[in-house]
């Protein structure tokens, strides 16, 4: 199935809901970075959250999520925008750990809990919006739930998941966010909480072929879909951008590269694409300075 995101409302507009399927995106990131299952789960969960938060933006607005938990995976970094584009990486993509006590991938152990979840939103203003909360579990869904409550004052239920097969292929990945808006009665809230307690893991539902709208119907009555959007991995890097980065290093640094290596190879953090600049290329850049 195509990776997609839906926006919806329910209960007379007093609930806002998002659901996303990211199976293909996480598969591509896993291959690009030769990631372990645990690393794929950490990055995939953050990618799903990033796309949902991106769908809350407008126009050319974009955001960056940085998770620094002090664990062996290092940073988890995801960029997303309002158009369904996402990219991301982890510092140590090969980090893998034994399964946790309940037999699941130990994302919390890889990410760590001694750190922060940071959200930077470029809303086209003079200064970007920055929100930060201490990590409370390192499993990420709980941490994003805490972020929405503390930084955006919006009670939310967040589910994120990645299911990896024994051959490291991605069986299913995705997530949902249910946000409670003012005006909900205690009975309505109790109903949603009951349905959330009964629902299977998001990856189970996706792997069974359930579509995103049906998943939201499992939690909310009278779901009204407001929009459907394809989502995709897309990196902003290009040879031209890398050239500008090299030029910014200055003549002395470029001449040193020529003298020591005779070339330069630059890899993008986000997509792992390698850009090779041979001696002729470097000499051409030096002449531009």
C-alpha positions as CSV (number, residue, x, y, z in Angstrom):
1,X,0.0,0.0,0.0
2,X,1.1,3.6,-0.7
3,X,2.4,5.5,2.3
4,X,-0.3,8.0,3.2
5,X,-1.6,10.3,5.9
6,X,-5.2,11.2,6.7
7,X,-6.5,14.2,8.7
8,X,-9.9,13.7,10.3
9,X,-12.3,15.1,12.9
10,X,-14.9,13.5,15.2
11,X,-17.4,14.2,17.9
12,X,-18.7,17.5,16.4
13,X,-15.3,18.8,15.8
14,X,-14.2,18.3,19.4
15,X,-11.6,15.7,18.4
16,X,-8.8,16.1,15.9
17,X,-7.2,12.9,14.5
18,X,-4.3,12.0,12.3
19,X,-3.2,8.6,11.1
20,X,-0.2,7.7,8.9
21,X,1.3,4.7,7.1
22,X,5.1,4.9,6.7
23,X,6.1,1.3,5.8
24,X,7.8,2.2,2.5
25,X,9.6,5.3,4.0
26,X,11.0,3.3,6.9
27,X,12.1,0.5,4.6
28,X,14.0,3.0,2.4
29,X,15.7,4.6,5.3
30,X,16.6,1.3,6.7
31,X,18.3,0.3,3.5
32,X,20.0,3.6,2.9
33,X,21.6,3.6,6.3
34,X,22.0,-0.2,6.7
35,X,20.1,0.1,9.9
36,X,19.5,-2.5,12.7
37,X,15.9,-3.4,13.6
38,X,16.1,-1.4,16.8
39,X,17.5,1.7,15.0
40,X,14.8,1.4,12.3
41,X,12.1,1.3,15.0
42,X,13.5,4.4,16.7
43,X,13.8,6.4,13.5
44,X,10.6,5.0,12.1
45,X,8.5,6.0,15.1
46,X,10.0,9.5,14.9
47,X,9.4,9.7,11.2
48,X,5.7,8.9,11.7
49,X,5.4,11.5,14.5
50,X,7.2,14.0,12.3
51,X,4.8,13.5,9.3
52,X,1.8,13.9,11.6
53,X,3.2,17.1,13.1
54,X,4.1,18.3,9.7
55,X,0.5,17.8,8.6
56,X,-0.5,20.3,11.4
57,X,1.5,23.0,9.6
58,X,0.6,25.1,6.6
59,X,2.2,26.2,3.3
60,X,6.0,26.1,3.4
61,X,6.2,25.6,7.1
62,X,8.5,22.8,8.3
63,X,9.8,21.3,11.5
64,X,12.8,19.4,12.9
65,X,12.6,16.8,15.6
66,X,15.8,16.1,17.6
67,X,15.7,13.3,20.2
68,X,18.8,13.2,22.5
69,X,18.3,10.6,25.2
70,X,21.9,9.7,26.0
71,X,21.5,6.2,24.7
72,X,23.9,4.3,22.3
73,X,21.9,5.3,19.2
74,X,22.9,8.9,19.7
75,X,20.7,11.6,18.2
76,X,17.5,10.8,16.3
77,X,16.9,13.6,13.8
78,X,13.8,14.0,11.5
79,X,12.8,16.9,9.2
80,X,9.2,17.1,7.9
81,X,7.0,19.6,6.2
82,X,3.4,20.4,5.5
83,X,3.5,18.7,2.1
84,X,4.2,15.1,3.3
85,X,8.0,15.2,2.8
86,X,10.2,13.6,5.4
87,X,13.9,12.7,5.9
88,X,15.8,11.5,9.0
89,X,18.8,9.7,10.4
90,X,20.3,8.4,13.7
91,X,23.9,8.9,14.7
92,X,24.6,5.2,15.1
93,X,22.4,3.2,12.7
94,X,23.9,-0.2,13.5
95,X,23.1,-0.1,17.2
96,X,21.2,-3.2,18.2
97,X,20.1,-4.5,21.6
98,X,18.5,-7.6,23.0
99,X,14.7,-7.7,23.1
100,X,13.2,-6.0,26.2
101,X,11.4,-7.7,29.0
102,X,8.2,-8.0,27.0
103,X,9.9,-9.4,23.9
104,X,9.9,-6.2,21.9
105,X,12.6,-4.1,20.2
106,X,14.3,-2.1,23.0
107,X,13.9,1.4,21.6
108,X,14.0,2.9,25.0
109,X,17.3,1.3,25.7
110,X,18.8,2.5,22.4
111,X,17.4,6.0,22.7
112,X,17.9,6.5,26.4
113,X,15.9,8.5,28.9
114,X,18.5,11.0,30.1
115,X,17.8,13.8,27.7
116,X,15.2,15.8,25.8
117,X,12.8,15.8,22.9
118,X,13.3,19.0,21.0
119,X,10.9,20.4,18.3
120,X,12.0,23.3,16.1
121,X,9.3,24.8,13.8
122,X,10.1,27.1,11.0
123,X,6.8,29.0,10.7
124,X,8.2,31.8,8.4
125,X,8.7,34.2,11.3
126,X,11.8,36.0,12.3
127,X,12.7,33.3,14.9
128,X,11.7,29.6,14.8
129,X,9.5,28.2,17.5
130,X,11.4,25.9,19.9
131,X,9.8,23.4,22.2
132,X,11.6,21.0,24.5
133,X,10.5,18.4,27.1
134,X,12.5,15.9,29.1
135,X,12.2,12.3,27.8
136,X,9.9,10.3,30.1
137,X,10.3,6.8,28.5
138,X,12.5,6.8,25.4
139,X,9.8,4.7,23.7
140,X,8.8,7.9,21.9
141,X,5.0,7.6,21.7
142,X,4.8,8.5,25.4
143,X,7.3,11.2,24.9
144,X,5.3,12.8,22.1
145,X,2.2,12.5,24.2
146,X,3.9,14.4,27.0
147,X,5.2,17.0,24.5
148,X,1.7,17.8,23.2
149,X,0.4,18.1,26.7
150,X,3.2,20.3,28.1
151,X,4.4,22.4,25.1
152,X,1.2,22.7,23.1
153,X,-1.4,22.3,26.0
154,X,-3.3,19.7,23.9
155,X,-4.3,16.4,25.6
156,X,-3.3,13.8,23.0
157,X,-3.1,10.0,22.6
158,X,-0.1,9.0,20.4
159,X,0.6,5.5,19.0
160,X,3.8,4.8,16.9
161,X,5.1,1.5,15.7
162,X,7.5,-0.3,13.4
163,X,7.3,-4.0,12.8
164,X,10.5,-5.5,11.3
165,X,10.8,-9.0,9.8
166,X,13.7,-11.4,10.4
167,X,15.3,-10.4,7.1
168,X,15.2,-6.7,8.3
169,X,12.4,-5.8,5.8
170,X,9.7,-3.6,7.3
171,X,6.3,-5.4,7.6
172,X,4.4,-2.3,8.8
173,X,5.1,1.2,10.2
174,X,2.9,4.1,11.1
175,X,1.1,5.8,13.9
176,X,-1.8,8.0,14.9
177,X,-2.5,11.0,17.1
178,X,-5.9,11.7,18.7
179,X,-6.2,15.2,20.1
180,X,-9.0,16.2,22.5
181,X,-10.2,19.8,22.0
182,X,-12.3,22.0,24.3
183,X,-15.9,21.0,24.8
184,X,-15.6,17.3,25.2
185,X,-17.7,15.8,28.0
186,X,-16.4,13.4,30.6
187,X,-18.4,10.6,29.0
188,X,-16.8,11.3,25.6
189,X,-13.4,11.3,27.1
190,X,-14.1,8.0,28.9
191,X,-15.3,6.4,25.7
192,X,-12.2,7.4,23.8
193,X,-10.0,6.1,26.7
194,X,-11.8,2.8,26.7
195,X,-11.4,2.3,22.9
196,X,-7.7,3.2,23.1
197,X,-7.2,0.6,25.9
198,X,-8.8,-2.0,23.6
199,X,-7.1,-1.3,20.3
200,X,-4.4,-3.5,19.0
201,X,-0.9,-2.1,18.2
202,X,-0.9,0.1,15.2
203,X,1.6,-2.2,13.4
204,X,-0.8,-5.2,13.9
205,X,-3.7,-3.3,12.3
206,X,-1.5,-2.1,9.4
207,X,-0.1,-5.6,8.8
208,X,-3.6,-6.9,8.6
209,X,-4.3,-4.6,5.7
210,X,-6.5,-2.2,7.6
211,X,-6.7,1.2,6.1
212,X,-6.1,4.4,8.0
213,X,-9.7,5.5,8.2
214,X,-10.8,2.2,9.6
215,X,-8.1,2.4,12.3
216,X,-9.5,5.8,13.4
217,X,-13.0,4.3,13.4
218,X,-11.8,1.7,15.9
219,X,-11.3,4.6,18.4
220,X,-13.7,7.3,17.4
221,X,-17.4,7.4,16.4
222,X,-18.5,9.3,13.3
223,X,-15.0,10.0,11.9
224,X,-15.1,12.6,9.1
225,X,-12.0,12.6,6.9
226,X,-10.9,16.1,6.0
227,X,-7.9,15.2,3.8
228,X,-5.7,12.4,2.4
229,X,-2.1,13.1,1.5
230,X,0.7,10.9,0.1
231,X,3.8,11.0,2.2
232,X,7.3,10.2,1.0
233,X,11.0,10.2,1.8
234,X,12.6,13.3,0.2
235,X,16.0,14.7,0.9
236,X,17.0,18.3,0.2
237,X,20.6,17.5,-0.6
238,X,22.1,18.0,-4.1
239,X,25.6,18.3,-5.7
240,X,25.1,22.1,-5.9
241,X,24.4,22.4,-2.2
242,X,27.5,20.3,-1.4
243,X,29.6,22.5,-3.7
244,X,28.5,25.6,-1.7
245,X,29.4,23.8,1.5
246,X,32.8,23.0,0.2
247,X,33.3,26.6,-1.1
248,X,32.3,27.9,2.4
249,X,35.3,26.0,3.9
250,X,37.6,28.5,2.1
251,X,40.7,28.3,-0.2
252,X,43.1,27.0,2.5
253,X,41.0,24.0,3.5
254,X,40.2,23.0,-0.1
255,X,43.9,23.2,-1.0
256,X,44.7,21.0,1.9
257,X,42.2,18.4,0.7
258,X,43.9,18.5,-2.7
259,X,47.3,18.1,-1.2
260,X,46.4,15.3,1.2
261,X,43.8,13.3,-0.6
262,X,43.5,14.6,-4.1
263,X,39.7,14.5,-3.8
264,X,36.8,15.0,-1.4
265,X,33.9,12.8,-0.7
266,X,30.9,14.2,1.2
267,X,28.0,12.0,2.4
268,X,24.6,13.4,3.3
269,X,23.5,12.6,6.9
270,X,19.9,12.2,5.9
271,X,20.0,10.1,2.8
272,X,23.6,8.7,2.9
273,X,24.1,9.8,-0.7
274,X,27.8,10.3,-1.5
275,X,29.1,13.1,-3.6
276,X,32.6,12.7,-5.0
277,X,34.7,15.7,-6.0
278,X,37.9,14.7,-7.9
279,X,41.0,16.8,-8.3
280,X,39.6,18.7,-11.3
281,X,36.4,19.5,-9.4
282,X,38.3,20.8,-6.4
283,X,40.6,22.9,-8.5
284,X,37.5,24.4,-10.2
285,X,36.0,25.3,-6.8
286,X,39.2,26.9,-5.7
287,X,39.3,29.1,-8.8
288,X,35.8,30.4,-7.8
289,X,37.2,31.8,-4.6
